[in-house]
Amino acid sequence: MTDTYKMRVNAAFAALTGLTLRLYFVFKFPMTNSGDGPFYIELAWNWLKYRVYGLSVNGQIVPADIRTPGYPAFLAAVFAFAGNSPRAVMVAQAFVDLAACFLIALIAARLAPERSRPRVALAALWLAALCPFTANYAAVTLTETLVTFFTALAILVLVETPAGAADVRGGASPIPGSIVSRWFLAGIVAGFGTLVRPETPLVLLAAGLVLAAKWRRPPDWPKLMRAGLLMGAGLALPLLPWAARNARTLHEVQFLAQRDADMPGEYYPSGIYAWTRTWLWRFRDVYIVPWNLEDGPISVDDLPHSAFDSAAERARVARLLDQYNDTLTVDPALDDQFREIARERTARHPLRTWVEIPMLRSLAMWFTPRVELLPYSGHVFPLRDEWEYDRSDLVVSLGLAAVNCIYVGLALAGAWMARRRPGCALLVAFILVRTLFFAYFVDTPEPRYMLECFPAVIALGAQVFASGRRQLSSTGSG
């Protein structure tokens, strides 16, 4: 039996194992009503059945732009063959996520020394196939599986460009046609990913930062500008039909989706979110204010101590929450008062708002059991109480937290080993850019936001399995 045949059998076994894991989650722990899932399903079904991309309001289907159409289009394609079946969507997502595993293997191979590429690719395939976190999200009608696929595909294209390849010094020499097409292709892939989730262009931003560092000398600036324009043009191309539809139907030029309101006329409580960004960093606190806002009462007693700097501030927040609880709505006047509290807290402790809280948010999004879709609490402290109260819950939570740490630890080790290899900087930059974006600019620190980093995490972690310690040291600069 040849080595090639053994590797093919091994890869096939990894794929079968990965598919089995995903289908296990689909049939054992399906989630059809999680988060925005019902919105996506309604958008897709109305689009397919009534030819209107919108939601039902007072018995009528009203055109909307509250979500970009990429994921509803995917749902509609499945519904066209299987009917309005979320389970069929999940099975389709299991295969999409399996395809992403192979993309990750190709990315990992591109980063590895040439002699170690088969071994590293196989290690990456196994790591991706066995990853319980990405596999779990195949069992929910949310965007994570599809956008992770597009992210992995965009990274794979970018590692074949100067953003991920060795920098061959050539002054201001023209970029070869194949590179031009790859810049444009990377933009197109990111554009389709943007139709699924609007922050997908962060992968292009990471590539731009790497290129800016490589081509920082004035003779290279024309190449930098050309690459940026080509990626931007490719990014815009898939978004143009969506923008044209919004201009024609809703009389507004909207390339992405409304951030500040779910439907036209709804008020976005930016002041309250500015206030929560001065203290909220744990995922479990998201349920207290952001996800409870205008759905139920909010008690000041449920807020953590870090939400107040003094007893007077706590009493002030309590009075504002009492006003909110009377109507369960947030008007601009109430929102402005929360905004003023946020300004005062930031003025008193600017490092807390701009450094401490974002850092804690980053850690919370990365180091977590990731059980938000599973029937487990994820609570591990106080350890003695959790052991006595729900031992099985604690064991699962600790086990998944340990698995998460293993993946992150492998990525850190692999990044160090491959730090001088082409492509490593691109993957590290993408992880950092995406982490900082969600730590600073998004209202809720949800662990799922880091799933799109896992193609980079796994590809870096697989570098640990490159064969031969001597070879690793001798090729580290190659």
N, C-alpha and C positions, 0 to 999 in steps of 0.2 A: 504494500500500500504506500503510494507516494505521499510526500509531505503536502503537496497541493491538494490531493484528494482528502487527506486528513483534515486540512483546514476548511475545506468546503463542507465536509460532514459536521465539523465543529460549528461552523457558521450557521448551517441549517438547524442544528440542535439549539443554538442560541436563539434563532428566530422563532422556532417552535415554542421554546420556553417563554420568550417574551410575549408571544401572542397568547399563550395559555394564561400568563399572569394578568394580562389586560382583560381577557374575557372573564377571568375569575372576578375581577373588580366589577365588570359590567353586570354580571348575573348575580353576584353576591351583595354588592353595595351600590346599586344604581341610585343616582340623584337627579331627579327631573325638575325639582322645584327650588333649586339652589340659586340664590343671587338673581342674576339677570336671565336665567334660563327660560322662565315663562315669557319674558319679553321677546327673546330671540325666536322662540317657537311660534308665538303669535304673529310676529313680523313675517316669518317664513311662510306660515300657512296662509295668511292673507295675501301675500305676494303670489303664491302658487295658485290659490283658489279664486281670488278675486282680481288678480293683476294689479293690486294696490299695495305699495310698500308703506304700511302704516298700521295703526292700532285702532281698536274699537273704542269710540268715545260716544256715550249716550246712544248706543245702538247703531252708530254709523262708523265706517272705517275711514279714518282721517289720515292723509299722508303725513309722514313724520321723518325726521332726520336725527332721532335721538340715538341711533346706533348706526355705524357704518354697515354696508350691506354684505360684507364678505362672508361672515358666519351665517347669517340668514340665507344667503345663496347656497351655501353648503348644505344647510338643513333642508332647503326646498328641493335640492337635487336628490337627497335621500328620500324625502317625502314623496317625490314624484314616482318612485319605484315601490316604496314600502308603506305608503300612507303616512298619516300623522303618528309616527311611531318613534318616540325618543329612544327606545331600546335599539332600533335599527340604526339610529344616528350613532349611538355609543359603539356598536359593533363596527361601523365604518370608521369611527375614530380610533378604534384599536388597531386597524390596519394602517391608518395614517401615521399613528405614533410608531408603529413598527417600521414603516418606511423612514421615519426620522432617525431611528436607531442606525440604519445603514448610512444615512447622511453623516451622522456623528462619527461613525467608523472611518469614513472617507476623510473627514476633517482631521481626525487624530492621525491617520496615516500620513497626511500631508505635512504635519508638524514633525513627524518622527524622522530619525536618520534612515537613509534609504534601505539599509540592510535589515532594519528592525520594523519596517512598515507593515508587513503581514502580521507580525506578532502584536504590534500596537493596535492595528485595526481590529483584530479579533478580540483583544482585551476591551477596547472601546465598545464593540458590539455587545459583549456580555454585560458590561457595566450599564449600557443604555437599556438593554433588554430587561435586566433585573431591577432597574430603578423603580421602586414602588411609588414614587411621588408623581412622576410623569405618567406612569401606568394608571394610577388612581384617577387622574383627570380625564382619562378616556371614558370614564363612567359618569360623566356629568355633561349636561348640555350648556357648556361654557366654551369660551374661545381658546383656552390654553393649548389644547392639543394641536389645533390647526395653526395657530400663530407660532408655536414652537417648531412645527415643520417648516414654515416659511423662514423663520429665523435661522434654522440650521442650513437651509438651502442658500440663503443669502451669505452666511459665513463661508460656506463651501465655495461659492463663487469668488468671494473677496480674498480668500487665502491664495487664489491663483492670480491675484493682481499684485502690484507693488506694495499694497497695504499689508499683504501677508506673505510676500516673497522677498528673497534677498534683494537688497537695493544695489542694483548694478549702476555704478556711476557713469553717466553719459552726458553730463552737462545738461543742456537743453535739447537734447536729441529728441526727435519725434517719438511719440508713444506708438508701438506697433499696433496694427489694426486689431489683432486679437485682444490686446489689452483694452483698447477702446470699447470693443463689443462687450467685454467683461464688466467694465465700469457701468455701461448702460444696462446690461443684464442684471447686475446687482441692484441697481435702482428699480428696475421693473419688479424683481422678486420682492424687494422691500415694499414697493407700492402695493402689490397684492396682499402682503402681510398687513399693511396699513389699513386696507379695507376690512381686515379682521379686527385688529387692535391699533388704535391711532399712534401708539408710542413706538411702533416697529422701526421707524427711521432712526432710532437711537443706534442701530447697528451701523448705519451709514455715518452717523456722527463719530462713532468710535473709529471707523476707518479714516475719516477725515482728520482726526486728531493724530493718528499714527502717521499719516502722510505729511501732515504739517511738521511733525518732528523730523521725518526723513528728508523732506524737501524744504527745509527752512532757509536754505541759501537762495539769494535772489535769482541765480540762473535757473533754479528748479521751479520757480513760482508759476511760469506758464503751464508746466505739467500739472501742478497742484490745482490751478484754476480749471484746467481742462477736465481733470478727473471729477472735480466737484460739479461742474456743469453737466457732465454726462450722467453722473449719479442722480442729480436733481431732475434732469429731463426724464430719465427712466422712472424715477419715483412718481413724477406728476402724471405720466401716461395712464396708468390704471385708475387714477383718481379723477380724470377729466369727465368720464361719463357720469359719475356720481355728482360732481359739482354741477354739470349741465342739468341733470335731473332736478337738483335742488333749486337752481336758478329758474327753471321752467315751472316747476310745481309749487315751490314755496317762496319764490321771488327773492331768493338770497343766494349769494355765492358762498357755498359751504363745502370745503374740500374734505373735511373730517366729519365730526359729529358735534352736536351741542354739548359743551361741558357744563355750562352754568345752569341748565334747566332740562328736565326730562321732556317737557312738552312746551310749546309756545305759551307765554304768559305766566309760567311758573316762576316763582322767586327762588333764587339760589342764595342760601344763607352763608355768604362768604365770611361774614363777621364771626359767626359761631365756629366755622372751620378754622379761621385764623386763631381763635382762642384755643381750640383743641390742639392745634399744632404747637402750642407752648407747653403742653404736658402729655399728650397722648402718644405713647410709643408701643404699648403692648396690644397685641391683636384682640385679646379678650375685652379690652376697654372700648373697642369699636362698637360692640353691642350696646353700650350704655348711651352714647350720644349719636354718632353719625348714622348708625343703622336703625336707631330708634326714633330719629327725628321725624316729627309729624306723623308717626305711627302709634306712639304711646307716650305716657308721661315719663318724665325724667326726674329722678330724685337726687337731690344733692348728696344724700347719704351714700349713694352708689358710686360716687366719684372718688377717685384715689386722692390721698392727701396731697400729692404733687400738683393737683389742679388749683391749689390755693397757696398764696404766700402769707396769708394772715387770716385771723378770725373775721376781720372786717370784710376782707375780700370774699370769704366763704359766705357771709351773710348777704353780701351784694349779689353773688351768683344765685343764692337760694331765692332771693326776691325775683330775679329775672326768670328763673325756672318756674316759679309759681305763676308768673304771667303767662309763660308758655303753656303750662299745664291746664290753664283755664280754657284754652281754645285748641291746643295741639297744633298751632300754626306759628310760623315765624314771620313777623312783618318787618319792614325795613327799620322802623324805630327800635324794635327789640334787638335786631341784628346789629345795629350801630352801637348799642351799648356793650354787646359782647366784643365787638371790634375794638372799642375803647379799652376794655379790660386787657385784650391781647396786646395792644400798644403799650399799656402801662407795664405789663409783665415783661415784655421784651426790653423796654427801657431799663427796667431794674436789673434784669439778668440777660443781656444780649447773648452771652456765650451759651446759656441754656437753650435759647430758642434756635440759634444758628449752628451750634456745634453739638451740645450734649444730646438734645432730643433727636436730631437726625442720626447721630451715631447709634443711639439706643434703638431707633427704628431699624437701622440697617442690621444690627445684631439680631433683633427680634425676627426680621424677615428671613435671615439666613439660618439661624440656629433655633430650630423648632422641630417638633415631631411631625408636623405637616399632617395632622389628623382631622383637618377641618371638614373633610368629606366623609369621615368614618365615624361610627358610633362610639367614639372614645373622647374623653375630655381633653387629653393632652396635659393634664395637671400632674406635676411630679413633686411639688412642694406644698406644704411640709411633707417630707418623705415618709415619716412614720405614720402620719394621719392617712395619707393616700394608700399606704400599704394595708392599713387596717380597714379602710373604708371600701376600696375597690381594687383588689390586688391585680386582677387581670387587666384592668384599665391601665394601671401603673406600669405593668410589664410591657404591654404593647407600646405605650407612650415612650418609655425609656428605650425600648428596642428600636423604634423608628427614629428617635432623636439620635441614637448611636449610629444608625445607618446614615442619617443626614451628615453627621460629623465625619464619617468615613469618606463620603463623597467630597465634602469640602476639604478635608485633610489631604486626600489624594490629589485634588486640584492644586492645592498650594504646593505640595511636593513636586508635582509634575511641572508646574509653572517655573519653579526654581531650577529644575533639571533642564528645562527647555528654554531658559530665559534668553539665550542668544540665538535660538533658532528662528528662522523666518515663520511668521504667523503667530508666535506666542504673544507678542505685544498687542496684536489685534484682538485676540481673545480676552486678554487681561483688561484691555481698555474697554471692551464691550461690557464686561462684568461690572467694572467700576462705574462707567457712565450710567448703566441701567440702575444700579444700586443707589447712586446719588440722586438720580431723577426721582425715584419713588420715595426716597427719604425726605426730599425737600419739597417736591411739587405736587404730591398726591395726598389727598385728605386722610386715607386710611392705610396703615402699614400691613397689608395682607401678605401672608407668606407666598401665595400663589403668584405674586408679581415676579418672584425670582425664578419661577420654573423656566421662563424663556432663556435664562442664563445657563440652564443645565446642558445644552449642547456644547457650550464652551467649557463648562465645568468638567464634563465627562471626557471630552477630547483632551483636556489638559491632564486629567487624572490618569488617563491611559498611558501617558508618557512614562509613568513609573515602571511600566512593564516592558520597556525597551530592553532587548536582550543584551546582557554583558555590561558589567560595571565599568570595565576599561573602555568599552566602546562608548558608553555614555559620557565619560569624561573627555574622550578624544573628539567626540562629535558635538559636544555642547556648544562650541563656537561656530559650528557649521550651519 
